[in-house]
Amino acid sequence: MTVAVSTSFEFAAYLEAARLRVEAALDVSLGPERPESLREAMRYSLLAGGKRLRPILCLAACELAGGDSDLALPTAVGLEMVHTMSLIHDDLPAMDNDDLRRGRLTNHKVFGEANAILAGDALLTRAFEMVALRSPGVPAERLLAVVGELSLASGAPGLVGGQVVDLESEGKQVDLETLEYIHLHKTGALLQACVLSGALIAGASEELLTALRRYARGIGLAFQIIDDILDVTASSEVLGKTAGKDLTADKTTYPKLLGLEESRQRAEALVEEAKTALEPWLERAHPLLALADYITSRDR
């Protein structure tokens, strides 16, 4: 059964309002600090635009759990900092070696490799500061749980571990199980942290947290499948990053294993599974349901 978003829910307006809210919070998150060169490198990538899906997922999950999303905004900013760090580091010559990100030169092409690494490091640590020191009004035990989720997502059990397996798999025959491992860790772990962090700040029940884990797993895999499809079908101008680089690096992708049509069908099925997990909370779940649909309909 398909779980449908209410026809009265204006998703485009919601998404744009949330994006602007996140952009404003990001803009003030890096104050007048020294050295100025580090601040410039951090701001260059953090404020480069993008869909801001990760912080928006955090805010939407907080609202679903009955919380005040203003209290989750510092954590949402921190999550986008972790994501930005991962992009800066992924683009480095020793990693995915890319020159283009979000429609402009990658960080290391502008500021040099050393400063790019350090800017990523600074954003990662600033993310924990946002949660622990810049989240007034949130009970300490909830923030501690968020720190735990953020640590798991950003470290070896999450995106770092996923990146290592991704690098080790280049040029090799990889089965579907290994491919899903890579994406559940490299991409899915942070998406799960976004969803769970917002709910934890709101004091969500264990029942809801379990459902949100199922939701996050579904959208995490679906997101990466669509990324793999777009790498094949979209241009660099549309994507804002180098198209076809997975093929160039001889990476295993969903289209390579399953073909384009079956890959898209799998993404759509995962989104339906994710939405079904939230069915008991349907009245407040429309933003998260619409965000799940958006993942499979996006063109960049």
Order of alpha helices (4+ residues) and beta strands (2+ residues): alpha-alpha-alpha-alpha-beta-beta-alpha-alpha-alpha-alpha-alpha-alpha-alpha-alpha-alpha-alpha-alpha-alpha
